[in-house]
């Protein structure tokens, strides 16, 4: 079957062929296309694979000459052009043979059409309209019960492409924290498109757009934060689930920072899937809970935490401003209350796990 490019080549006169290309993209623009439609149109008229990438928005779209989405990485481009209007990104064609006469002109119109869509969906405009200020959209996007069509529609209403790269974060904000103000500050610090929704008084959802993970060290979060992996928008439930599980470990003692990435927790995330009532009923965890409610109990558990995660008793003593002999006496008493030999490797590991489970179950 002849492609549109071959039909264009058969049109007499280079000027006439160029006008056909202009008319093609102008007509496309009147229909308010999304980025996928623009890439598909470019691939069809060029009769070869076409692609678009906008790293700052986590967008990478490729379509075959038949307009079918392609999910493999970019192939060898036969022509590339940057986007207009200061938007960081590029469009390209992937032709197996050398570039054809109209390719450069098609790529120019392709870039202009893509830029127009991006400007129409600029982050500032989105922040002023719906975005993630509507918790219902957030709930649909991250729900594993919603089907792909429902999540795709929610993504578009937010202003995202279904194939955009996103990273989900679960935040338990400190008392008095404004999630809206936090989102504005994070956009400034990370220079990324970002949405946030307050799902309850104790839980907020943050979505960061981009193919690269956000740099957690660049910001001091007012609360506890669990961070999921970077995924495509339609896989948001996977990242959100990992973020929620990781949140259990954030700030869970001296070994765990308050902002924590799922990759740091690794296999320990499985602990967050245990039945909380079964965990609380386990003897070691119950013993930790009894110590916690005693006078000075929280300090005792803090001392235990430092002891279990220090290289030596003296190191733990320095960290807690205790004389090492005084700390040893306290640790001995705590070990007796727990019924665990804290001087043995197995006992220390058992106490570490009991303390971690007690804090993850909160």
N, C-alpha and C positions, 0 to 999 in steps of 0.2 A: 504494500500500500504506500503510495507516495505521501511524504510528509509535507507540511506547509512550507518548509524551506525550499523543497524542490519546486513547489508551485510558485513560490516567489521568484526563484531563479528563472523560471520560464516566462515571467512577466517582462515585456520589453522595456528597456531603459532603467538605469540605476536609480534615477530620480523617482520613477514610478514605484519601484520596489521599496525604496525608503519610505515613501508616503504610505504604502501599505502597512509597513511596520509601525509607523507613527499612529495610524488609524487603529491598528490592532490594539496597541497598548492604551490609547485614549479611550477606546470603547470599554476595555477592561476596567479602567479607573472609574468610569461612571457607575459601575456596579458595586462600589465600595468593597473591593476584594480584601481578603486577609493575605498574609505573607505566603501561605501555602498555595493559594490561588495564583499569585503572581509568579511564583517559581514554576508551577505547573504550566502556566501560559507561556512562559519563556521557553520551557523545554519543548512544548508542542510546536511553537512557531520555528524554533531553531532545528527541530527534528534531531535532538540529541539530549543527553542528560544535562540538567541545569541545577545550580545550587545557590544557596544563600546562607551566610553565617553572620550573626550579630552577637559576639561574645558577651558583651555587657548585659544582654537580655536573655542569654542562654538559648539562643535560637540557632538551629542548624537544620536546614530543609534541603532535601535533594529529591528531584523527580526525574523519571525516565522520559524518553521521547514520547511515550504514550500517555504521559501525565500521571503515572503511578508513583506513589511515594517510595523512596529508597532509604534504607536505614544504615547502609554501610558508610564508612568514612569517605571523605572526598577523594575522587580519583585524580588522574592527571589532567589539570585544566588546560584547555586550548586557548582560553581567553579569560582574563580576570579584570574586574573594575571595582574600585572602592565606592562606598555609598556617599551620597551627597549630604549637604547640610550639617556637616560636623559629626554625623553619626558614625561610630566606629563599626566597621563591618565590610563585607565584600559580597559580590555576586560573581558567578562564573559559568562558563559552558565547558562541557567535557566532550570534545569531539575526537573520535579515534583517528581521523585523518587530520590534515592541517586545517587551520581556520579558513572558513569561506568568506566570500566578499562582504556579506551583510553581518557577519558575526559581531564586529566591533560596534556597529550601529544598534544591533539587537541588545547587546550588553549595556550600552548607554541607556536605552529606553527601559531596560530591565531594572537598572540601578535607580533610575528616576522613579519608577513605579513603586519599588520597594521602599524607597525613602519616603514617599508620600504616605504609605501605609504606616510607617513607623512614626512619622510626625503626627499623624492623626491619632495615634495611640501612645503619645508621649507620656512618660511616667507622671509628670506633674498634672497632666489632665486627668489621668486615672486616679491619682490621689484625691483629686477634688470631686470625683464622681462616686463610683461605688467601691471598686477595689475590694479589699478585705475588710472594709469597715462594716460590711454585712456578714455577720457570723454564719448565716445560713449557707452562703456560697462556700465559705471555708469548710463547713461541715460536710458538704457534698463532695468537695474536691478531695478530702482526705478520708472519706468513708470507704471502707472495703465492701460495703453493701451496695453502694451506688454502682451502676453499670458504666461502661466506658462512654456511652453517649451522654449520660448525665454529667460525668466528670468533665467531658470535653466541652459541654455547654457552659458549665460553671467556669472553666478556664477562660473561655472566650469572653464571658461577661466580666471577668476580672481584668482581662486585657492580655492574657497569655495565649501562646500557641500550644496546642496539645503536645508538640514535640520539643517545647522549650525545656532547658535544663534548669532545675530548681532544687533548692535545699530546704528542708523543713526543720523548724526548731520549736521545741516545747519549753515555754518559760513559766516558772512559778515566780511571779513578781514580788518584790518586797512590798510591804504595806505602804500605801500612798503612791506607788509608782503609776505614772500615766503611760499606758501602752502606746497611745497615739504619739506622745512626745518622744518616747523611746524609739519608735519607728522612724520619726523624722531625724533623730540624731544618728541612727544606724545608717540611714541613706547617705547622710553627709560623710560619716567616717569611712564607710565601705565604698562610697560612690557607686552604688548598685541599685537597680530597681528592687524594691522590697515592699511587701505587704504585711500587715499584722491584723489580727482579730482577737478580741478579748472573749474567750469562750465561757469563762466563769471568773469569779473573784480570785481563784487560785490558779488559773491556767490561761495562758495566752498562746496563740499560734503565730509564728513568724515564718514567712516564706521569702527566701532570698533567690533572685534570678541570676543565673550565671553558671557556666560550665565548671568554674573553679570553686572549691570550697571557700567559704568566708573565713577570714582570719580572726579567730576568736581573741587572740592576744591583743588586738588593736582596740579593745573596748572593755571597760569594767562593768559587767552587767549587774543591774540592781535586782538581784534575785538568783534563783537556781535555774540553769539552762541545760537542756539535753538537745543534742544536735544530730540529726539523721544524715544519711549520705546524699550526694547529688544524684538525682534521677530525672527522667523525663516527667513532664507535668502529669501525664496520665498514670504514672506510677507513684504519685504523691502519697497514697496510703502506706506504701512500703517505707518511705522515708519518715513519715509521721509516726508510724508504729515504733521504729527504731529510736526516734527522738523521745517518745513517751517512756520507753523502757530505760533509755539512758538517763532521763531526768531523775529516776529513782536513785541513781548513784551520785548525782551531782551534789557536792558538798557533804557527802556521807563520811565525814571524818577527815583526818589530816592527810590521808593519801589521795583524796578525791577533790579536785578543784570544783568550784561552783558552776563553772561553764565547762561542759564536758562533751567530747565528740564520741559518737557511737563506736568508731574504730578503736578508741582507747579502751573502752569497756570490753569489747570482743565477746568471748564466750560467756563471760559473767552475766551478760544480759539475760541469759536463760534463768537466772535466779529470780528476776523480776516477774517471771511467768508462774512462779509457784503460788499456790493458794495461800493468801495472807493469813487465814485462820489456822491453817495447818502449820505455817511458819511460827506464828505467835504461840502455839501450843507446844512446840518443841522445847525440851527441857533447857537447853543451853540459851535459847532466845528468851525463854521465860525468866531465867536467872538474870539475864541482862536487864530485863524490864523491871525486876524487883529492885536491883541496885539503883536504877535510874530514879525511882520515886523515893528513895531514902534521903535523909538530910546529907548534903554533900555528894549525892549520887552522880550527878552530872559531871562534877569534877573528877570523881573516881573513874568514870568511863573515859573521860578525856585523857587522864593519865595512862589508862590501859591502852588507849588508841596510840598514843605516842610511843609507849613501850613496845607495842607489837610492830610498829613501823619504823623503829630506829635500829641502827646497826649495833648498838650496845646500850647497856643501862646508863652509862655516863652520858652518852649522846642524848638519850631521852631525858635525863635529869637536867641537862643544859637547856633543852627545848622547853621544859616546863618550870624552870627556875626552882628546882628542888635539889637538895643535897642527894647524892646518889644512894647513900645508906637509908635516908628517909623514904626515897622513892621505892627502894627495894622492899622496905617494910609494908608500904601501901600495896605494892603489887602482890606480895605474898598473901595479904589479907583478901585482896580481890580474887586471887586464884582459889583461895579456900572457899569463898562465897560461891564461886562458879563451879567448884568441884573439878577444876582443870589444873594440871601441872603446867604452869606458864613458862617453866624453864626448859621444857622439852620441845623439839621442833613440831611434833604432832600436836601438842597441846597449844602451842602458839597459833598454829594454822587453824585449829578448831575454834579458838577464841576469836581469831580474825573473822572467820566466816560467821560466827554467831553475832558478833558486833555489826558486821556489814548487813546481815539479814534483818536485824532489828531496826536498823536505820532505813533500809530500803522498803520496809513494810509500812512506814509511816504514811 
